[in-house]
C-alpha cells in the first residue's frame, strides 16, 4: 500500500524532476539558502548539489514550485534548468532534504564530465519513429533491475545491474558486435544516460544516443507506444503509467522491491514486514542466524583458548565457620588433594595472594598471604597458576535452535559444560558466551563432559527462572540413548535405587541407603551380536551421574565410561581425552514448556554413529 500525506486545501500538487550538469561553487551557502527557501515555500522532496551540478525531485503548490525554479535559474550555471512536470492530489514526499554530494548521480568513474560532453540526445518522437520503422538498434535500459521489473520498452536489453556503479561491468559483458550497432540508451529521466553515454563512447561503441528526457519525457510527448508496463519513480507514487498517472504498483518498505497487484495480494506481503521477494520462513531465518553463530564458534575455538598458556586464577573465600583458623588448616579442608607443602610453596612463590576490595568494588589490590595470622570471615584469596594449558576438547558444537530466550545445542564430547577442574577456558559456556557476548548465558541442566546431545541454555535471568525449575521439579521429559555392555534380560525395566550425595573415588557417586530418591526407566531397543545393547533411557529424577550409576549398578555399564566400568570397577578418571573412544551416552531428546509461549516444545539431537545397528 502506498502511504500518502494529506495536503491542506486538497489542491493539486505539482511534482517536478530536474537535473543539470554545471560547474557549481560555494555549495554550503547554496545548500543553506535553498533549505530556507523550500521551508518558506512549503516544499518537500530532495535536492542534491555537487560541483558537477544539481539533481532534484520536489513537490508542492504550483506557485511555490515555480518560485523555486525561478530562484534556481538565477544561480550561475543553472540558467537553462528545465523540469518535467506532473500533478498529484497529495504530497508524495515526507520531508524536504537538501544535500551536498560528490556526484549528483553516483557512478564512480573519473573523467566523465557531462557538463563538457554527452552522447547525442535522441528526441522521444524520433525514437518512436525508429521503433515504428523497425530500425535495427540496441535499445539499452541502464536502470537498476528493480526498476526494469516495473516496465521497459519492448525488446529492450536490460543492463542487469543492482546499482549504477555496476554499469561499467555490464557494458563490458555486451557482445563485441554491439559496438557497431546503433545504441539508444534510456533511463527514468535522462540523468544516468548523461554519464552512461560518454562512458560507452570511451569503451568503443561507434554510435550511441541517449533518450532525451528519459522515459518520463517519452510518456509526456509520445505516450506508451512500444513500452510495456509502468515507469518506476523515486517517490511515494512508486510508479506512473504512460499517462503520467500513479499506477497500482506498490513498493516493499523492507527490501524496496516494486510490487505488482498480484504480488500485493500475496499472503506473503505484509506491509512493513515482508513481501514475496524478501519473505523468509522461520526455518530460513533460523538457518541464517545459526550459520552466522557457527562461523563465530569456529573463530573463538580456533585455536582452542585453553591451548594458549595463560595464568589461571581461582578464588577461595573464608566463611564464618572458618574464622580464627590458620590458613594452611583451612585450605587443607577446601582442597584435600593438596598437601601443606603445596600451600607453603604457593605462599613462598607469591602465587597465593589476598584480594583487597575497596569501597569502590572496581578497585582491587592484592597483598601477600600471611599464614601466621588467624583468618577473618570474609577474607578472599586468589590462587594463581601461571603457564596453564588445558586438555584439548571437542569443538563440534552444533546450534540446533535459538530464539530471544533460549539456545539449544548438540554438545559434543569430551567437553565440560562449565569451567571446572582442569578446564576453564575450554568449556561449552565459555565458548558460547563469546559468541553471544554481551549476554550472560545460564545452563538449564547439566550433561557430563563425556555425554553428547541436547543442552539447553537460557539467554536471560527471567527465562532461566522459568526453565530451570522445570528440570529441578522433574517436569521435563528426557530421553537418552545408551550403548551398554551386556544384554539386559528384560525389554523394559527400571532402577530406583537411592543415590548418595557424597563424592567417592575420583568424584563419582554410589548407590546408598538413605541417599536421594532416584529413578531411571530403561527400554532395550536392540541387542547386538558383539555383546552390547542399545537402550532408550528416561531419567525421572536428575541426580549426578544418575544414568551411568544406575545401569552400572544393574551390571550393564555404558560402553566407554571412564569411571563406571565392567566388573563393578570404579576408576578415578572423569573426563576422556580427545583421542579416546567415546562414552556411548547421548542426550537424544528433551521436551518441556517454553517459558515465553507456554507451549510444549521438543528438541532432538541426531543419534550418534555408535547407535547405528550397522556399526555392530
MOFENVEN-V825286 format. One record per residue. N is the residue number from 0. RES is the residue in one small letter. SS is DSSP state (~ for helix, > for strand, _ for the rest). PSI is psi in degrees with one decimal (none if undefined). Layout:
n=N res=RES ss=SS psi=PSI
n=N res=RES ss=SS psi=PSI
This chain:
n=0 res=x ss=_ psi=139.3
n=1 res=x ss=_ psi=138.0
n=2 res=x ss=_ psi=129.1
n=3 res=x ss=_ psi=157.9
n=4 res=x ss=> psi=125.9
n=5 res=x ss=_ psi=145.0
n=6 res=x ss=_ psi=130.8
n=7 res=x ss=~ psi=142.6
n=8 res=x ss=~ psi=-4.0
n=9 res=x ss=~ psi=27.8
n=10 res=x ss=_ psi=165.6
n=11 res=x ss=_ psi=145.8
n=12 res=x ss=> psi=126.0
n=13 res=x ss=> psi=125.6
n=14 res=x ss=> psi=129.4
n=15 res=x ss=> psi=146.2
n=16 res=x ss=> psi=137.5
n=17 res=x ss=> psi=153.4
n=18 res=x ss=> psi=158.5
n=19 res=x ss=> psi=127.1
n=20 res=x ss=> psi=121.2
n=21 res=x ss=_ psi=156.7
n=22 res=x ss=_ psi=112.3
n=23 res=x ss=_ psi=146.5
n=24 res=x ss=_ psi=174.5
n=25 res=x ss=_ psi=54.2
n=26 res=x ss=~ psi=-38.3
n=27 res=x ss=~ psi=-49.0
n=28 res=x ss=~ psi=-37.9
n=29 res=x ss=~ psi=-43.8
n=30 res=x ss=~ psi=-45.7
n=31 res=x ss=~ psi=-41.4
n=32 res=x ss=~ psi=-36.3
n=33 res=x ss=~ psi=-35.7
n=34 res=x ss=~ psi=-47.3
n=35 res=x ss=~ psi=-43.1
n=36 res=x ss=~ psi=-46.5
n=37 res=x ss=~ psi=-34.9
n=38 res=x ss=~ psi=-43.0
n=39 res=x ss=~ psi=-33.1
n=40 res=x ss=_ psi=-0.7
n=41 res=x ss=_ psi=48.9
n=42 res=x ss=_ psi=153.5
n=43 res=x ss=> psi=154.6
n=44 res=x ss=> psi=-150.9
n=45 res=x ss=> psi=133.5
n=46 res=x ss=> psi=123.6
n=47 res=x ss=> psi=127.9
n=48 res=x ss=> psi=142.2
n=49 res=x ss=> psi=164.8
n=50 res=x ss=_ psi=-15.3
n=51 res=x ss=_ psi=-5.4
n=52 res=x ss=> psi=-155.0
n=53 res=x ss=> psi=145.9
n=54 res=x ss=> psi=129.5
n=55 res=x ss=> psi=147.8
n=56 res=x ss=> psi=112.5
n=57 res=x ss=> psi=146.8
n=58 res=x ss=> psi=150.1
n=59 res=x ss=> psi=-170.5
n=60 res=x ss=_ psi=141.8
n=61 res=x ss=~ psi=-43.3
n=62 res=x ss=~ psi=-40.0
n=63 res=x ss=~ psi=-41.4
n=64 res=x ss=~ psi=-41.4
n=65 res=x ss=~ psi=-36.1
n=66 res=x ss=~ psi=-36.9
n=67 res=x ss=~ psi=-45.0
n=68 res=x ss=~ psi=-40.0
n=69 res=x ss=~ psi=-43.3
n=70 res=x ss=~ psi=-40.5
n=71 res=x ss=~ psi=-37.6
n=72 res=x ss=~ psi=-9.6
n=73 res=x ss=_ psi=-8.2
n=74 res=x ss=_ psi=128.9
n=75 res=x ss=_ psi=125.1
n=76 res=x ss=_ psi=-19.6
n=77 res=x ss=_ psi=17.0
n=78 res=x ss=_ psi=-29.5
n=79 res=x ss=_ psi=18.7
n=80 res=x ss=_ psi=123.9
n=81 res=x ss=_ psi=159.7
n=82 res=x ss=_ psi=144.0
n=83 res=x ss=> psi=135.2
n=84 res=x ss=> psi=146.8
n=85 res=x ss=> psi=161.2
n=86 res=x ss=> psi=146.0
n=87 res=x ss=> psi=165.1
n=88 res=x ss=_ psi=2.3
n=89 res=x ss=_ psi=166.1
n=90 res=x ss=> psi=114.6
n=91 res=x ss=_ psi=-4.9
n=92 res=x ss=_ psi=149.5
n=93 res=x ss=_ psi=-30.9
n=94 res=x ss=_ psi=175.3
n=95 res=x ss=> psi=121.6
n=96 res=x ss=> psi=133.5
n=97 res=x ss=> psi=115.8
n=98 res=x ss=> psi=152.2
n=99 res=x ss=> psi=128.2
n=100 res=x ss=_ psi=160.1
n=101 res=x ss=_ psi=-39.0
n=102 res=x ss=_ psi=145.7
n=103 res=x ss=_ psi=-16.2
n=104 res=x ss=_ psi=113.8
n=105 res=x ss=_ psi=124.7
n=106 res=x ss=_ psi=-39.8
n=107 res=x ss=_ psi=14.6
n=108 res=x ss=_ psi=121.8
n=109 res=x ss=_ psi=154.2
n=110 res=x ss=_ psi=-0.8
n=111 res=x ss=_ psi=111.1
n=112 res=x ss=_ psi=88.2
n=113 res=x ss=_ psi=-26.3
n=114 res=x ss=_ psi=-23.4
n=115 res=x ss=_ psi=-39.4
n=116 res=x ss=_ psi=134.1
n=117 res=x ss=_ psi=170.6
n=118 res=x ss=_ psi=155.5
n=119 res=x ss=> psi=140.4
n=120 res=x ss=> psi=131.5
n=121 res=x ss=> psi=116.6
n=122 res=x ss=_ psi=146.4
n=123 res=x ss=~ psi=-40.4
n=124 res=x ss=~ psi=-36.5
n=125 res=x ss=~ psi=-40.6
n=126 res=x ss=~ psi=-43.5
n=127 res=x ss=~ psi=-42.7
n=128 res=x ss=~ psi=-44.7
n=129 res=x ss=~ psi=-42.1
n=130 res=x ss=~ psi=-36.3
n=131 res=x ss=~ psi=-39.6
n=132 res=x ss=~ psi=-12.7
n=133 res=x ss=_ psi=30.2
n=134 res=x ss=_ psi=131.7
n=135 res=x ss=_ psi=123.2
n=136 res=x ss=_ psi=163.5
n=137 res=x ss=> psi=108.1
n=138 res=x ss=> psi=108.9
n=139 res=x ss=> psi=116.3
n=140 res=x ss=> psi=109.4
n=141 res=x ss=_ psi=12.1
n=142 res=x ss=_ psi=170.6
n=143 res=x ss=> psi=156.9
n=144 res=x ss=~ psi=-40.0
n=145 res=x ss=~ psi=-25.4
n=146 res=x ss=~ psi=-41.5
n=147 res=x ss=~ psi=-33.3
n=148 res=x ss=_ psi=-32.4
n=149 res=x ss=_ psi=-32.7
n=150 res=x ss=> psi=154.6
n=151 res=x ss=> psi=174.8
n=152 res=x ss=> psi=149.1
n=153 res=x ss=_ psi=134.8
n=154 res=x ss=_ psi=13.3
n=155 res=x ss=_ psi=149.4
n=156 res=x ss=> psi=115.6
n=157 res=x ss=> psi=145.5
n=158 res=x ss=_ psi=-26.6
n=159 res=x ss=_ psi=49.4
n=160 res=x ss=> psi=154.4
n=161 res=x ss=_ psi=-32.8
n=162 res=x ss=_ psi=161.2
n=163 res=x ss=~ psi=-23.6
n=164 res=x ss=~ psi=-17.8
n=165 res=x ss=~ psi=-4.2
n=166 res=x ss=~ psi=-44.5
n=167 res=x ss=~ psi=-40.7
n=168 res=x ss=~ psi=-38.2
n=169 res=x ss=~ psi=-42.2
n=170 res=x ss=~ psi=-39.1
n=171 res=x ss=~ psi=-23.2
n=172 res=x ss=_ psi=-5.2
n=173 res=x ss=_ psi=148.4
n=174 res=x ss=_ psi=153.3
n=175 res=x ss=~ psi=-35.0
n=176 res=x ss=~ psi=-12.5
n=177 res=x ss=~ psi=-23.2
n=178 res=x ss=~ psi=-21.1
n=179 res=x ss=~ psi=6.7
n=180 res=x ss=_ psi=138.4
n=181 res=x ss=_ psi=130.0
n=182 res=x ss=> psi=125.7
n=183 res=x ss=> psi=110.1
n=184 res=x ss=> psi=153.4
n=185 res=x ss=> psi=157.3
n=186 res=x ss=_ psi=-165.6
n=187 res=x ss=_ psi=-56.2
n=188 res=x ss=_ psi=-1.4
n=189 res=x ss=_ psi=-15.9
n=190 res=x ss=~ psi=-37.9
n=191 res=x ss=~ psi=-34.1
n=192 res=x ss=~ psi=-25.1
n=193 res=x ss=~ psi=-30.3
n=194 res=x ss=~ psi=-34.9
n=195 res=x ss=~ psi=-38.3
n=196 res=x ss=~ psi=-57.8
n=197 res=x ss=~ psi=-34.9
n=198 res=x ss=~ psi=-43.6
n=199 res=x ss=~ psi=-34.2
n=200 res=x ss=~ psi=-43.7
n=201 res=x ss=~ psi=-29.7
n=202 res=x ss=_ psi=-1.7
n=203 res=x ss=_ psi=13.2
n=204 res=x ss=_ psi=128.2
n=205 res=x ss=_ psi=-43.2
n=206 res=x ss=_ psi=102.5
n=207 res=x ss=> psi=130.3
n=208 res=x ss=> psi=154.6
n=209 res=x ss=> psi=136.7
n=210 res=x ss=> psi=115.5
n=211 res=x ss=_ psi=123.5
n=212 res=x ss=_ psi=-1.1
n=213 res=x ss=~ psi=-165.3
n=214 res=x ss=~ psi=-40.4
n=215 res=x ss=~ psi=-39.4
n=216 res=x ss=~ psi=-34.3
n=217 res=x ss=~ psi=-45.9
n=218 res=x ss=~ psi=-44.2
n=219 res=x ss=~ psi=-40.9
n=220 res=x ss=~ psi=-26.3
n=221 res=x ss=_ psi=-35.4
n=222 res=x ss=_ psi=-149.3
n=223 res=x ss=_ psi=13.8
n=224 res=x ss=_ psi=133.7
n=225 res=x ss=_ psi=11.5
n=226 res=x ss=> psi=140.5
n=227 res=x ss=> psi=125.6
n=228 res=x ss=> psi=-155.2
n=229 res=x ss=_ psi=-179.7
n=230 res=x ss=> psi=123.4
n=231 res=x ss=> psi=135.1
n=232 res=x ss=_ psi=157.1
n=233 res=x ss=_ psi=56.2
n=234 res=x ss=_ psi=-171.8
n=235 res=x ss=_ psi=-9.6
n=236 res=x ss=_ psi=-22.0
n=237 res=x ss=_ psi=-53.5
n=238 res=x ss=> psi=153.5
n=239 res=x ss=> psi=154.1
n=240 res=x ss=_ psi=178.2
n=241 res=x ss=_ psi=-14.3
n=242 res=x ss=_ psi=5.5
n=243 res=x ss=_ psi=27.0
n=244 res=x ss=_ psi=148.6
n=245 res=x ss=> psi=132.9
n=246 res=x ss=_ psi=-179.9
n=247 res=x ss=_ psi=0.6
n=248 res=x ss=_ psi=134.9
n=249 res=x ss=> psi=179.1
n=250 res=x ss=> psi=135.1
n=251 res=x ss=_ psi=126.1
n=252 res=x ss=_ psi=-13.9
n=253 res=x ss=_ psi=-54.6
n=254 res=x ss=_ psi=-2.2
n=255 res=x ss=_ psi=12.3
n=256 res=x ss=_ psi=133.3
n=257 res=x ss=> psi=143.6
n=258 res=x ss=> psi=129.0
n=259 res=x ss=_ psi=170.9
n=260 res=x ss=~ psi=-41.1
n=261 res=x ss=~ psi=-42.7
n=262 res=x ss=~ psi=-33.4
n=263 res=x ss=~ psi=-25.3
n=264 res=x ss=_ psi=-3.2
n=265 res=x ss=_ psi=141.7
n=266 res=x ss=_ psi=-15.3
n=267 res=x ss=_ psi=-8.8
n=268 res=x ss=_ psi=108.7
n=269 res=x ss=> psi=104.0
n=270 res=x ss=_ psi=127.7
n=271 res=x ss=_ psi=-13.1
n=272 res=x ss=_ psi=-49.0
n=273 res=x ss=> psi=167.7
n=274 res=x ss=_ psi=175.2
n=275 res=x ss=_ psi=-19.6
n=276 res=x ss=_ psi=-28.7
n=277 res=x ss=_ psi=-3.4
n=278 res=x ss=_ psi=136.8
n=279 res=x ss=_ psi=134.8
n=280 res=x ss=_ psi=164.5
n=281 res=x ss=~ psi=-36.3
n=282 res=x ss=~ psi=-40.6
n=283 res=x ss=~ psi=-42.4
n=284 res=x ss=~ psi=-44.7
n=285 res=x ss=~ psi=-43.4
n=286 res=x ss=~ psi=-39.4
n=287 res=x ss=~ psi=-44.3
n=288 res=x ss=~ psi=-47.1
n=289 res=x ss=~ psi=-39.0
n=290 res=x ss=~ psi=-40.9
n=291 res=x ss=~ psi=-40.1
n=292 res=x ss=~ psi=-43.0
n=293 res=x ss=~ psi=-37.6
n=294 res=x ss=~ psi=-43.1
n=295 res=x ss=~ psi=-39.4
n=296 res=x ss=~ psi=-42.7
n=297 res=x ss=~ psi=-39.8
n=298 res=x ss=~ psi=-44.2
n=299 res=x ss=~ psi=-14.2
n=300 res=x ss=_ psi=7.0
n=301 res=x ss=_ psi=106.5
n=302 res=x ss=_ psi=171.8
n=303 res=x ss=_ psi=127.3
n=304 res=x ss=~ psi=-37.6
n=305 res=x ss=~ psi=-7.2
n=306 res=x ss=~ psi=-12.5
n=307 res=x ss=_ psi=120.6
n=308 res=x ss=_ psi=135.7
n=309 res=x ss=> psi=169.7
n=310 res=x ss=> psi=110.3
n=311 res=x ss=> psi=137.9
n=312 res=x ss=> psi=141.7
n=313 res=x ss=> psi=139.5
n=314 res=x ss=> psi=139.3
n=315 res=x ss=> psi=127.5
n=316 res=x ss=> psi=137.6
n=317 res=x ss=_ psi=119.0
n=318 res=x ss=_ psi=171.5
n=319 res=x ss=~ psi=-29.4
n=320 res=x ss=~ psi=-17.2
n=321 res=x ss=~ psi=-0.4
n=322 res=x ss=_ psi=143.7
n=323 res=x ss=_ psi=-14.8
n=324 res=x ss=_ psi=168.6
n=325 res=x ss=_ psi=155.3
n=326 res=x ss=~ psi=-48.6
n=327 res=x ss=~ psi=-35.2
n=328 res=x ss=~ psi=-45.5
n=329 res=x ss=~ psi=-42.5
n=330 res=x ss=~ psi=-27.3
n=331 res=x ss=~ psi=-32.7
n=332 res=x ss=~ psi=-39.5
n=333 res=x ss=~ psi=-38.7
n=334 res=x ss=_ psi=82.5
n=335 res=x ss=_ psi=-27.2
n=336 res=x ss=_ psi=-14.5
n=337 res=x ss=_ psi=132.3
n=338 res=x ss=_ psi=168.8
n=339 res=x ss=~ psi=-37.7
n=340 res=x ss=~ psi=-34.6
n=341 res=x ss=~ psi=-44.8
n=342 res=x ss=~ psi=-35.0
n=343 res=x ss=~ psi=-41.0
n=344 res=x ss=~ psi=-39.1
n=345 res=x ss=~ psi=-41.0
n=346 res=x ss=~ psi=-44.1
n=347 res=x ss=~ psi=-38.6
n=348 res=x ss=_ psi=6.7
n=349 res=x ss=_ psi=34.0
n=350 res=x ss=_ psi=-4.4
n=351 res=x ss=> psi=112.1
n=352 res=x ss=> psi=158.3
n=353 res=x ss=> psi=138.1
n=354 res=x ss=> psi=126.4
n=355 res=x ss=> psi=114.7
n=356 res=x ss=> psi=135.2
n=357 res=x ss=_ psi=177.5
n=358 res=x ss=_ psi=-39.7
n=359 res=x ss=_ psi=107.7
n=360 res=x ss=_ psi=-18.2
n=361 res=x ss=_ psi=-17.7
n=362 res=x ss=_ psi=117.1
n=363 res=x ss=> psi=136.8
n=364 res=x ss=> psi=162.0
n=365 res=x ss=> psi=144.9
n=366 res=x ss=> psi=159.2
n=367 res=x ss=> psi=142.2
n=368 res=x ss=_ psi=136.4
n=369 res=x ss=_ psi=104.0
n=370 res=x ss=_ psi=-4.1
n=371 res=x ss=_ psi=-6.2
n=372 res=x ss=_ psi=131.3
n=373 res=x ss=_ psi=145.5
n=374 res=x ss=_ psi=155.0
n=375 res=x ss=_ psi=138.8
n=376 res=x ss=_ psi=133.8
n=377 res=x ss=_ psi=-10.4
n=378 res=x ss=_ psi=147.3
n=379 res=x ss=> psi=128.5
n=380 res=x ss=> psi=150.7
n=381 res=x ss=> psi=126.2
n=382 res=x ss=> psi=127.8
n=383 res=x ss=> psi=137.4
n=384 res=x ss=> psi=87.7
n=385 res=x ss=> psi=152.5
n=386 res=x ss=> psi=24.0
n=387 res=x ss=> psi=134.7
n=388 res=x ss=_ psi=150.6
n=389 res=x ss=_ psi=154.7
n=390 res=x ss=_ psi=149.4
n=391 res=x ss=_ psi=149.1
n=392 res=x ss=_ psi=166.9
n=393 res=x ss=_ psi=136.2
n=394 res=x ss=_ psi=14.1
n=395 res=x ss=_ psi=57.8
n=396 res=x ss=_ psi=125.4
n=397 res=x ss=> psi=120.0
n=398 res=x ss=> psi=117.2
n=399 res=x ss=> psi=-30.2
n=400 res=x ss=> psi=148.9
n=401 res=x ss=> psi=149.6
n=402 res=x ss=_ psi=-164.9
n=403 res=x ss=_ psi=-15.5
n=404 res=x ss=_ psi=-28.2
n=405 res=x ss=> psi=153.4
n=406 res=x ss=> psi=131.6
n=407 res=x ss=> psi=126.3
n=408 res=x ss=> psi=157.8
n=409 res=x ss=> psi=103.6
n=410 res=x ss=> psi=131.7
n=411 res=x ss=_ psi=-177.4
n=412 res=x ss=_ psi=148.5
n=413 res=x ss=_ psi=135.7
n=414 res=x ss=_ psi=112.0
n=415 res=x ss=_ psi=148.8
n=416 res=x ss=_ psi=-30.4
n=417 res=x ss=_ psi=162.5
n=418 res=x ss=_ psi=130.9
n=419 res=x ss=> psi=150.9
n=420 res=x ss=_ psi=-122.4
n=421 res=x ss=_ psi=-2.8
n=422 res=x ss=> psi=129.5
n=423 res=x ss=_ psi=-64.0
n=424 res=x ss=_ psi=-28.2
n=425 res=x ss=_ psi=74.4
n=426 res=x ss=_ psi=158.6
n=427 res=x ss=~ psi=-49.0
n=428 res=x ss=~ psi=-34.9
n=429 res=x ss=~ psi=-41.2
n=430 res=x ss=~ psi=-49.6
n=431 res=x ss=~ psi=-33.3
n=432 res=x ss=~ psi=-23.9
n=433 res=x ss=~ psi=-36.5
n=434 res=x ss=~ psi=-39.0
n=435 res=x ss=_ psi=15.1
n=436 res=x ss=_ psi=138.2
n=437 res=x ss=_ psi=15.4
n=438 res=x ss=_ psi=143.0
n=439 res=x ss=_ psi=110.4
n=440 res=x ss=_ psi=151.5
n=441 res=x ss=> psi=127.4
n=442 res=x ss=> psi=126.6
n=443 res=x ss=_ psi=-27.2
n=444 res=x ss=_ psi=169.7
n=445 res=x ss=_ psi=143.4
n=446 res=x ss=_ psi=143.4
n=447 res=x ss=_ psi=155.7
n=448 res=x ss=_ psi=-31.6
n=449 res=x ss=_ psi=-3.9
n=450 res=x ss=_ psi=134.5
n=451 res=x ss=> psi=171.2
n=452 res=x ss=> psi=-163.3
n=453 res=x ss=> psi=124.5
n=454 res=x ss=> psi=131.5
n=455 res=x ss=> psi=133.3
n=456 res=x ss=> psi=144.5
n=457 res=x ss=> psi=142.8
n=458 res=x ss=_ psi=-13.4
n=459 res=x ss=_ psi=159.4
n=460 res=x ss=~ psi=-33.7
n=461 res=x ss=~ psi=-42.4
n=462 res=x ss=~ psi=-41.6
n=463 res=x ss=~ psi=-36.3
n=464 res=x ss=~ psi=-17.2
n=465 res=x ss=~ psi=-24.7
n=466 res=x ss=~ psi=-50.2
n=467 res=x ss=~ psi=-40.3
n=468 res=x ss=~ psi=-29.5
n=469 res=x ss=~ psi=-38.3
n=470 res=x ss=~ psi=-43.4
n=471 res=x ss=~ psi=-32.9
n=472 res=x ss=_ psi=8.2
n=473 res=x ss=_ psi=25.3
n=474 res=x ss=_ psi=-1.0
n=475 res=x ss=_ psi=131.4
n=476 res=x ss=> psi=122.9
n=477 res=x ss=> psi=135.6
n=478 res=x ss=> psi=129.3
n=479 res=x ss=> psi=160.8
n=480 res=x ss=> psi=137.5
n=481 res=x ss=> psi=135.5
n=482 res=x ss=> psi=121.9
n=483 res=x ss=> psi=157.4
n=484 res=x ss=> psi=133.1
n=485 res=x ss=_ psi=168.7
n=486 res=x ss=_ psi=102.5
n=487 res=x ss=_ psi=137.3
n=488 res=x ss=_ psi=-29.5
n=489 res=x ss=_ psi=147.2
n=490 res=x ss=_ psi=-29.3
n=491 res=x ss=> psi=134.9
n=492 res=x ss=> psi=166.4
n=493 res=x ss=> psi=161.5
n=494 res=x ss=> psi=122.1
n=495 res=x ss=_ psi=30.7
n=496 res=x ss=_ psi=139.1
n=497 res=x ss=_ psi=148.0
n=498 res=x ss=> psi=130.3
n=499 res=x ss=_ psi=156.8
n=500 res=x ss=_ psi=-16.5
n=501 res=x ss=_ psi=145.2
n=502 res=x ss=_ psi=144.1
n=503 res=x ss=_ psi=-156.9
n=504 res=x ss=~ psi=121.9
n=505 res=x ss=~ psi=10.9
n=506 res=x ss=~ psi=9.0
n=507 res=x ss=_ psi=-172.2
n=508 res=x ss=_ psi=167.4
n=509 res=x ss=_ psi=155.3
n=510 res=x ss=> psi=124.2
n=511 res=x ss=_ psi=137.5
n=512 res=x ss=_ psi=131.7
n=513 res=x ss=_ psi=1.2
n=514 res=x ss=_ psi=-171.3
n=515 res=x ss=> psi=135.6
n=516 res=x ss=_ psi=133.9
n=517 res=x ss=_ psi=147.8
n=518 res=x ss=_ psi=135.3
n=519 res=x ss=> psi=130.5
n=520 res=x ss=> psi=138.4
n=521 res=x ss=> psi=141.2
n=522 res=x ss=> psi=127.4
n=523 res=x ss=> psi=118.4
n=524 res=x ss=> psi=-34.1
n=525 res=x ss=> psi=141.0
n=526 res=x ss=> psi=129.6
n=527 res=x ss=_ psi=157.0
n=528 res=x ss=_ psi=-21.8
n=529 res=x ss=_ psi=7.4
n=530 res=x ss=_ psi=5.5
n=531 res=x ss=> psi=168.0
n=532 res=x ss=> psi=143.7
n=533 res=x ss=> psi=123.7
n=534 res=x ss=> psi=147.0
n=535 res=x ss=> psi=127.4
n=536 res=x ss=> psi=134.1
n=537 res=x ss=> psi=98.5
n=538 res=x ss=> psi=127.5
n=539 res=x ss=_ psi=-15.2
n=540 res=x ss=_ psi=174.2
n=541 res=x ss=_ psi=60.3
n=542 res=x ss=_ psi=158.0
n=543 res=x ss=_ psi=130.0
n=544 res=x ss=_ psi=22.4
n=545 res=x ss=~ psi=-52.9
n=546 res=x ss=~ psi=-47.1
n=547 res=x ss=~ psi=-43.6
n=548 res=x ss=~ psi=-44.2
n=549 res=x ss=~ psi=-47.0
n=550 res=x ss=~ psi=-31.5
n=551 res=x ss=~ psi=-42.7
n=552 res=x ss=~ psi=-33.2
n=553 res=x ss=_ psi=-4.8
n=554 res=x ss=_ psi=14.6
n=555 res=x ss=_ psi=69.6
n=556 res=x ss=_ psi=153.2
n=557 res=x ss=> psi=134.5
n=558 res=x ss=_ psi=128.0
n=559 res=x ss=_ psi=0.0
n=560 res=x ss=_ psi=120.4
n=561 res=x ss=_ psi=-16.3
n=562 res=x ss=_ psi=-57.3
n=563 res=x ss=> psi=94.3
n=564 res=x ss=_ psi=177.2
n=565 res=x ss=~ psi=153.5
n=566 res=x ss=~ psi=17.6
n=567 res=x ss=~ psi=15.4
n=568 res=x ss=_ psi=134.9
n=569 res=x ss=> psi=118.4
n=570 res=x ss=_ psi=165.0
n=571 res=x ss=_ psi=-14.5
n=572 res=x ss=_ psi=134.8
n=573 res=x ss=_ psi=-54.0
n=574 res=x ss=_ psi=128.1
n=575 res=x ss=_ psi=153.3
n=576 res=x ss=_ psi=159.2
n=577 res=x ss=_ psi=-29.3
n=578 res=x ss=_ psi=6.5
n=579 res=x ss=_ psi=155.7
n=580 res=x ss=_ psi=146.9
n=581 res=x ss=_ psi=156.4
n=582 res=x ss=_ psi=127.5
n=583 res=x ss=_ psi=66.1
n=584 res=x ss=> psi=126.3
n=585 res=x ss=> psi=121.9
n=586 res=x ss=> psi=95.9
n=587 res=x ss=> psi=-43.6
n=588 res=x ss=> psi=141.6
n=589 res=x ss=> psi=133.0
n=590 res=x ss=> psi=127.7
n=591 res=x ss=> psi=176.9
n=592 res=x ss=> psi=124.8
n=593 res=x ss=_ psi=129.4
n=594 res=x ss=_ psi=-22.2
n=595 res=x ss=_ psi=-27.6
n=596 res=x ss=_ psi=-14.9
n=597 res=x ss=_ psi=9.7
n=598 res=x ss=_ psi=150.5
n=599 res=x ss=> psi=131.4
n=600 res=x ss=> psi=147.8
n=601 res=x ss=> psi=130.7
n=602 res=x ss=> psi=135.5
n=603 res=x ss=> psi=136.8
n=604 res=x ss=_ psi=134.4
n=605 res=x ss=_ psi=141.3
n=606 res=x ss=_ psi=140.1
n=607 res=x ss=_ psi=168.5
n=608 res=x ss=~ psi=-31.5
n=609 res=x ss=~ psi=-13.8
n=610 res=x ss=~ psi=0.1
n=611 res=x ss=_ psi=126.9
n=612 res=x ss=~ psi=-29.6
n=613 res=x ss=~ psi=-16.3
n=614 res=x ss=~ psi=-7.4
n=615 res=x ss=_ psi=none
